[in-house]
Amino acid sequence: MPDLYYLPGSSPCRAVQMVAAALDVPLNLKYLNLMAGEHRKPEYLKLNPQGSIPTLVDGETVLHESRAILMYLCDRYSREDGWYPRDVLRRASVNQRLFFDACVLYPRFTEFFHPQVFGNATPDPKKREAFERSLGFLNTFLSENTECFVAGPRMTIADISIFATLTTASELSFDLRGFTNVERWYSTMMTHCPGAEANVAGAKEFRTYK
């Protein structure tokens, strides 16, 4: 059973938990309290020199970076082709959406919301605009598909990764109603994504972090 070093409020950690649930892979959850500095302890830095979360330990394999972990879990444990398709073109589409989350959507989320949660800062209009612009891109991606999901006809790990990011934003009172396709997709994810309830519970916990 893989170990997952995690914090429930972390969107990337929850993405890993939801993909593990989708694949029926049990995880040995190891709570890492970042507010208490546990990610800076020498024994953890041996596993992950970045001191970041999540970290997956599966036998001799140690992985950081949530999207890499999602890919690994599918390649290692998936009994079907859908969550992370093996077809080159379908997988490329999923990868594009994963990297959009990693490089655009999630960074814009953290730049706007983290100063408010961890520093009690006043919301920065320019950072809000940047986050909304990234949601506009997602809205466009979703309009390209007659299906409901971000990379084709069925839910993939890209949907789950983005869903984790936006669940935290929603729990921080960000209104998705200005993004029609995103709102429709988000409602579908809430109903059909494995582990959605735990995802929401973790996002609620994020509001308590300081």
Salt bridges, closest charged atoms under 4 A:
ASP24 OD2 - ARG79 NH2 3.64
ASP75 OD1 - ARG91 NH2 3.02
GLU80 OE1 - ARG154 NH1 2.90
ASP81 OD1 - ARG86 NH1 3.43
ASP81 OD2 - ARG90 NH1 3.25
ASP101 OD2 - ARG67 NH2 2.90
GLU111 OE2 - ARG108 NH1 3.68
GLU129 OE2 - ARG133 NH1 3.69
GLU132 OE2 - ARG128 NE 3.03
GLU144 OE1 - ARG97 NH2 3.54
GLU171 OE1 - LYS204 NZ 3.14
GLU171 OE1 - ARG207 NH1 3.88
ASP175 OD2 - ARG177 NH2 2.77
